[in-house]
Amino acid sequence: MSAKSIEVPVIADVVGGHKGRLDDFKGGVESIIRLRPEYPVETLQGIEEFSHLQVTWFFNFGAPDDVALHARSPRDNPAWPATGTFVHHNHRRPARLATSFPRLLRVDGRDLHVTDLDADEGTLVVDLVAAFEEFLPRGAVTQPAWPGEMLENYWKDAAER
């Protein structure tokens, strides 16, 4: 039987970092991914040997009513082509999940200190794993011009806001 939905645990919370659901200037901000107490510290054993994490998080500041199941222009900019729901990287997709690859700075107990995590303070984390180079996309990544235009300032240092 095919499931219509699944339930996933919240394993961690984002502490510090970005506030206010801003679209750009996400670079250079440090935050903490704090593992919840029901997960033993040993679940992180060895993670400090990796430079980056793969973090799956929930857009908990959005609402189910925000989901948009139609083609629309990114950031409502008519200069960019209308594209479908599953092209956009935002809270308007049905599962309201995102994946980020922050740099791991250090581990302190259940606290994973990271930089370049584009989730806001208070975001719910549903999964994290050490980033393995072998699991990153293989071959050249291709895309049209508009994502590069739209995200030109995305990873610029937040201090430049």
HUGI-V820245 format. One record per residue. RES is the residue in three letters. PSI is psi in radians with two decimals (NA if undefined). OMEGA is omega as a letter, one per 40 degrees, with the letter a starting at -180 (NA if undefined). NEAR is the number of other ideal C-beta (glycine too) atoms within 10 Angstrom. Layout:
# HUGI-V820245
[[RES	PSI	OMEGA	NEAR] [RES	PSI	OMEGA	NEAR]]
This chain:
# HUGI-V820245
[[MET	2.39	a	3] [SER	2.29	i	3] [ALA	2.52	i	6] [LYS	-0.49	i	5] [SER	2.90	i	6] [ILE	2.84	i	6] [GLU	2.31	i	5] [VAL	2.54	i	12] [PRO	2.67	i	11] [VAL	2.11	a	14] [ILE	-0.32	a	18] [ALA	2.94	i	23] [ASP	2.57	i	18] [VAL	2.21	i	23] [VAL	2.25	a	14] [GLY	-2.98	i	14] [GLY	-2.50	a	23] [HIS	2.62	i	19] [LYS	2.41	i	10] [GLY	0.20	i	7] [ARG	0.87	i	11] [LEU	2.55	a	12] [ASP	-0.54	a	12] [ASP	-3.13	i	16] [PHE	0.95	a	17] [LYS	-0.11	a	21] [GLY	2.70	i	16] [GLY	0.18	a	13] [VAL	2.24	i	19] [GLU	2.49	i	15] [SER	3.08	a	23] [ILE	2.34	i	20] [ILE	1.90	a	26] [ARG	1.93	i	18] [LEU	2.35	i	21] [ARG	2.65	a	13] [PRO	-0.40	a	8] [GLU	-0.13	i	7] [TYR	2.08	a	13] [PRO	2.58	i	10] [VAL	-0.57	a	11] [GLU	-0.23	i	7] [THR	-0.25	i	11] [LEU	-0.02	a	17] [GLN	2.21	i	10] [GLY	-0.19	a	9] [ILE	-0.44	a	14] [GLU	-0.21	i	13] [GLU	-0.10	a	9] [PHE	2.57	a	15] [SER	-0.51	a	11] [HIS	2.75	i	17] [LEU	2.75	i	20] [GLN	2.02	a	17] [VAL	2.21	i	25] [THR	2.17	a	16] [TRP	2.81	a	25] [PHE	2.31	i	19] [PHE	1.23	a	20] [ASN	-0.14	i	16] [PHE	-0.17	i	16] [GLY	-3.08	a	15] [ALA	2.71	i	10] [PRO	-0.54	i	8] [ASP	-0.28	i	6] [ASP	-0.32	a	13] [VAL	2.32	a	14] [ALA	1.83	a	15] [LEU	1.08	i	10] [HIS	2.89	i	8] [ALA	2.44	i	12] [ARG	2.81	i	16] [SER	2.34	i	14] [PRO	2.37	a	19] [ARG	0.45	i	14] [ASP	0.49	i	7] [ASN	1.95	a	11] [PRO	-0.21	i	7] [ALA	-0.33	i	10] [TRP	2.54	a	17] [PRO	2.58	i	13] [ALA	2.25	i	11] [THR	2.76	a	15] [GLY	2.87	a	11] [THR	-0.73	a	15] [PHE	0.17	i	8] [VAL	-0.54	a	15] [HIS	2.52	i	15] [HIS	1.26	a	14] [ASN	-3.04	a	16] [HIS	0.07	a	19] [ARG	0.11	i	16] [ARG	2.70	a	19] [PRO	-0.76	a	12] [ALA	-0.27	i	13] [ARG	0.72	i	18] [LEU	2.66	i	14] [ALA	2.73	i	17] [THR	2.29	i	10] [SER	2.80	a	19] [PHE	1.18	a	15] [PRO	2.72	i	25] [ARG	2.29	i	15] [LEU	2.11	a	20] [LEU	-0.80	i	15] [ARG	2.89	i	9] [VAL	2.31	i	18] [ASP	1.63	a	11] [GLY	-2.08	i	9] [ARG	0.01	a	17] [ASP	2.10	i	15] [LEU	1.90	i	25] [HIS	2.17	a	17] [VAL	2.88	i	25] [THR	2.73	a	14] [ASP	0.66	i	17] [LEU	2.11	a	26] [ASP	0.39	i	22] [ALA	2.55	i	25] [ASP	2.80	i	18] [GLU	2.36	a	15] [GLY	-0.03	i	14] [THR	2.50	i	25] [LEU	2.25	i	18] [VAL	2.24	a	23] [VAL	-0.24	i	15] [ASP	2.61	i	16] [LEU	2.61	a	23] [VAL	2.65	i	12] [ALA	2.39	i	16] [ALA	2.10	i	18] [PHE	2.26	i	10] [GLU	-0.63	a	8] [GLU	-0.30	i	6] [PHE	0.02	i	10] [LEU	2.87	a	11] [PRO	2.44	i	6] [ARG	2.48	i	7] [GLY	-3.11	a	5] [ALA	2.41	i	5] [VAL	2.20	a	7] [THR	2.67	i	5] [GLN	2.81	i	8] [PRO	3.10	a	11] [ALA	-0.56	a	8] [TRP	-0.63	i	16] [PRO	-0.68	i	15] [GLY	-0.68	i	10] [GLU	-0.82	a	12] [MET	-0.66	a	18] [LEU	0.31	a	16] [GLU	-0.65	a	10] [ASN	0.09	a	14] [TYR	-0.86	a	15] [TRP	0.18	i	14] [LYS	2.65	a	15] [ASP	2.33	a	12] [ALA	-0.46	i	16] [ALA	-0.29	i	9] [GLU	-0.08	a	10] [ARG	NA	NA	9]]
